[in-house]
Amino acid sequence: MKSLSLATPFGRGTSGIAITACIVAATFVLVSIAAHASEAPPGPPIPRRALQMEHANSLPITHFYDTPQDLLEGKPGDLLRHESFAGYTLPAGASAVRILYHSVDAGGRDVASSAAILIPAGKKPAQGWPIIVWAHGTSGVARQCAPSAMKDIYYGDEGLYDMLKAGFAVVATDYHGLGTEGPHQYIDKIAQANDVVYAVPAAQEAVPSLGRQWVVDGHSQGGLAAWGVAEAEARLKDSSYLGAVSVAGATHLAWQVNHLNEDNGAGFYLVWWAYGIHARFPEFKPDEMLTTIGAAHYREVTTQGCWLYGYASYLHVDAPKMVKADWAKSLWVRKFFDENRVGDAPIAGPIFVIAGESDTAVPFAATRDLIDRACKNRQNVQFRSYPGLDHDPTMVNSTPDQIAWIKDRFGGIPATGNCPPS
């Protein structure tokens, strides 16, 4: 998810960052859209302008992303296809390889997922490049919203390139249904965790200079994925896995349902929640959840555009107006929330949880509640909050702390949690 602040017109947040090269200056975006609305083609001017800005940063979805017909003959983690790719705006000397690999969705169905592998400049270390598997925030749910199909890989200068410059190879998964054939199981802990875990062996096969050890680092939607990976690794027991970082994670969806008024300006995410619940449980229908206002642009924001387009399409529509009364009592909604709950199941390795105290997409109180639960369950959690920061600024400003924590994991320094004594 991405976060928004209407005081700062484009606060980005709950899932995704660096939406396009045209919108690096977050506070400038909607001003720019409004100023140029008269130049846009016919149609609602602000959403249309947002779509144009997304297109300026987009790369084509080629046959590279198509699912091979022999997918079921292999196993999860298999490399299906790879190619060197020079179309990204990377730091000097860095290079990239795209991969298509075998993954599994939340229901156990075999799927193809895609990722971009970013390789630092310079000589690889003796043990190979240490790996950060990057789990991105909300980019949208349409196929063209894959970060590997964006010139800046969606987060670019807002975290990814700092990781590269620090000497880490970054394996940036798209999540299946983005780039590859869908549907994208949006904000689904199991699905996105699988896409992270199975990206590792595929990336190591495609790029032999990668090392064996890895961590996962995720923001917003990806912050939930990071928790999912930590839980999955408690079962998988992969000795090369060193830990997880969850930044402004969308990790407490059920809490947010009961506090919709605290998601200031982030109501449009509920359209994608409806899409994601339907993608996971087809028995659930989005019109059971969305009001007439909420459903007004459902088709457009789930097929035609990505994050910025979704934001612009529901500009100034608050979350309570998006959904029907008692929508969360649906059997399928309850199953979805239960499946995505974190803080109870055992985790492998340490987890570093980061939150902004002024987050308008993932309210700080929701994360604080999660941390209390995880600590009661004796999980190895290190928690840090940042006063005054909204959703995306938390990601940007905490990047040095993320990198320092990750370096300690690769350096063999034991992680110490900071839960209060029980």
SVG drawing of the C-alpha trace seen along z (x, -y; Angstrom):
<svg xmlns="http://www.w3.org/2000/svg" viewBox="-24 -25 61 57">
<polyline fill="none" stroke="black" stroke-width="0.4" points="0.0,0.0 1.0,-3.6 0.2,-6.5 -1.3,-9.8 -1.5,-13.1 -3.9,-15.6 -1.9,-18.4 1.1,-17.1 -0.8,-16.3 1.2,-13.2 2.4,-11.5 2.6,-8.1 2.5,-5.2 0.8,-2.0 2.3,-0.2 4.8,-1.5 7.1,-4.4 8.9,-6.3 5.8,-5.9 7.3,-7.4 10.3,-9.4 8.0,-12.4 6.9,-12.4 10.1,-12.3 9.1,-15.5 6.1,-14.1 4.6,-17.5 4.7,-18.6 2.7,-15.9 -1.0,-16.9 -0.1,-20.6 1.5,-19.5 -1.5,-17.4 -3.9,-20.3 -1.7,-22.8 -1.6,-20.6 -5.2,-19.3 -6.2,-21.5 -3.6,-19.8 -4.9,-16.3 -7.1,-14.4 -10.8,-14.2 -12.0,-12.5 -11.6,-13.3 -8.5,-15.5 -6.7,-14.6 -6.9,-10.7 -6.1,-11.1 -3.0,-13.2 -2.0,-10.6 -2.2,-7.9 0.0,-9.9 2.6,-10.3 2.6,-6.5 3.0,-5.8 6.0,-8.1 7.8,-5.7 6.5,-2.5 8.2,0.3 6.4,2.7 5.0,6.0 6.7,8.3 6.4,12.0 9.2,12.4 6.5,12.3 4.2,15.0 3.8,18.2 5.6,21.2 3.3,24.0 5.5,26.5 5.4,24.7 3.9,27.7 6.8,29.9 9.1,28.1 9.1,27.1 8.8,23.8 12.1,21.9 13.0,23.0 14.3,20.4 12.1,20.3 13.6,17.5 16.2,14.7 17.6,11.8 20.0,8.9 18.2,5.7 19.6,2.2 16.3,0.1 16.5,-0.9 17.9,-4.2 20.5,-2.6 23.5,-4.1 26.7,-4.2 28.2,-0.8 25.3,1.2 23.6,3.7 20.3,5.7 18.9,9.1 15.2,9.9 14.0,13.3 10.8,15.3 10.5,18.1 8.2,20.7 6.2,19.7 3.1,20.7 0.0,18.6 -1.8,18.5 -4.0,21.4 -1.2,23.6 -1.6,23.1 1.6,23.1 2.2,19.6 5.0,17.7 6.5,14.7 8.9,12.1 11.7,10.1 14.6,7.7 18.0,8.5 20.1,5.4 23.9,6.0 26.2,3.4 29.1,1.8 32.6,3.1 34.2,6.4 32.0,9.1 33.1,10.2 34.8,13.5 31.5,15.1 29.4,13.5 27.2,10.5 25.1,10.5 21.4,10.5 18.5,8.3 15.2,9.6 13.1,6.5 9.3,6.7 7.7,3.6 4.7,1.6 1.5,1.3 2.0,0.5 -1.5,1.4 -3.1,4.7 -3.1,4.5 -0.5,6.5 1.4,3.4 2.0,2.3 5.1,4.6 8.1,2.7 10.3,4.5 8.2,2.8 9.1,-0.6 12.2,-2.6 13.0,-3.3 11.8,0.1 9.2,-1.9 11.4,-2.6 14.6,-3.7 16.2,-6.6 14.0,-6.0 15.8,-3.0 16.8,-0.5 19.7,-2.4 21.1,-3.0 21.1,0.7 23.0,1.2 25.6,-1.5 26.0,0.2 27.2,3.3 24.1,5.5 22.6,7.2 18.8,6.5 16.4,9.2 13.2,7.1 10.2,9.4 7.2,8.1 4.7,10.6 2.8,12.8 0.0,11.2 2.1,8.0 4.0,8.4 3.0,12.0 -0.6,13.3 -2.9,12.7 -4.9,12.2 -2.6,10.5 -3.4,11.7 -3.0,8.2 -1.8,7.8 -1.7,11.5 0.9,12.6 1.3,16.2 1.3,15.3 3.9,12.5 6.1,14.5 6.2,17.4 7.2,15.0 10.1,13.7 11.3,17.2 11.2,18.7 12.9,15.8 16.2,16.6 17.2,19.9 16.0,18.6 18.1,15.5 21.2,17.4 20.9,19.6 20.5,16.6 23.3,14.6 26.2,16.8 27.9,13.9 25.2,13.8 26.1,15.2 24.1,17.7 23.0,15.6 20.0,13.3 17.5,11.1 14.1,9.8 13.3,6.1 9.8,4.9 7.7,1.7 4.0,1.5 2.5,4.4 6.0,5.7 6.2,5.2 3.5,7.8 5.4,10.0 8.5,9.8 6.5,11.1 5.2,13.8 8.7,14.8 9.8,14.9 6.9,17.2 7.6,19.4 11.3,19.8 10.3,21.2 9.1,24.2 11.6,24.1 14.6,23.7 16.8,22.3 20.2,21.7 21.1,19.0 18.2,16.8 19.4,14.2 16.3,12.1 13.6,9.6 13.0,5.9 9.3,4.7 8.9,1.0 5.5,-0.6 4.0,2.9 0.4,3.4 0.4,6.0 -2.8,5.4 -5.7,5.2 -8.4,6.2 -7.4,3.4 -7.7,0.9 -11.2,2.1 -12.4,0.9 -10.5,-2.4 -11.3,-3.5 -11.4,-7.2 -7.7,-7.0 -6.8,-6.1 -6.9,-9.8 -7.1,-10.1 -6.3,-6.4 -9.8,-5.2 -8.9,-4.2 -6.9,-1.2 -10.2,0.4 -10.9,1.0 -7.7,3.0 -8.6,4.8 -11.8,5.9 -9.9,7.1 -7.4,8.9 -10.0,10.7 -11.8,11.8 -8.5,13.0 -7.8,15.1 -11.4,16.3 -13.4,16.1 -16.6,16.8 -16.3,13.3 -17.7,10.6 -16.3,7.0 -19.8,5.5 -20.6,7.2 -18.0,4.8 -18.0,1.6 -20.6,-1.2 -21.7,-2.9 -19.0,-5.5 -16.4,-2.8 -17.3,-0.8 -17.4,-3.9 -13.9,-3.4 -13.3,0.3 -12.8,1.5 -10.5,-1.4 -8.2,-1.2 -7.9,2.6 -7.1,2.8 -6.0,-0.6 -3.7,-2.2 -1.5,-1.8 -1.0,-3.5 -1.1,-7.2 -4.1,-6.6 -6.0,-4.9 -5.2,-7.7 -6.3,-10.3 -9.5,-8.5 -10.7,-8.6 -9.2,-11.9 -10.7,-13.2 -13.0,-10.1 -12.5,-9.0 -12.4,-5.4 -15.8,-5.1 -17.6,-6.2 -16.0,-3.4 -17.5,-0.4 -20.9,0.9 -22.0,1.4 -21.0,4.8 -18.9,5.7 -16.2,7.1 -18.6,9.7 -18.4,11.7 -17.1,15.2 -14.5,14.6 -13.4,11.3 -12.9,12.9 -10.9,15.7 -8.8,13.2 -8.0,11.3 -7.3,14.4 -4.9,15.7 -3.0,12.4 -2.7,12.0 0.9,11.8 2.5,11.7 1.2,15.0 2.9,17.7 6.6,18.5 9.2,16.8 12.7,17.7 15.5,15.3 15.2,11.7 12.8,9.1 13.4,5.3 10.1,3.5 9.9,-0.2 7.0,-2.6 6.3,-6.3 4.4,-7.9 2.4,-10.1 1.6,-7.4 -1.8,-8.0 -1.9,-4.7 -0.8,-2.3 -1.8,-4.0 1.0,-3.9 -1.5,-2.6 -2.0,0.5 1.7,1.3 2.1,0.6 -0.7,3.1 1.1,5.7 4.4,5.2 2.7,5.7 1.3,9.0 4.6,10.2 6.5,9.4 4.0,11.3 4.6,14.2 8.4,13.9 9.3,13.1 12.8,11.7 11.6,8.2 13.5,5.0 11.1,2.0 11.9,-1.6 9.5,-4.4 10.1,-7.8 8.3,-10.8 6.5,-13.0 7.0,-10.8 4.2,-9.6 4.3,-6.3 6.8,-6.9 9.0,-9.3 9.4,-6.6 10.8,-4.3 13.2,-7.0 14.4,-8.3 15.0,-4.9 17.0,-3.4 20.4,-4.0 19.1,-2.2 17.8,0.7 21.1,1.1 23.0,0.9 20.8,3.6 21.2,5.8 25.0,5.4 25.0,6.7 23.2,9.8 25.7,10.5 28.5,9.7 27.3,12.4 26.4,10.0 23.6,11.4 20.3,9.4 18.9,8.2 15.2,7.5 13.9,4.6 10.7,6.0 10.1,5.0 10.8,7.7 7.9,10.0"/>
</svg>
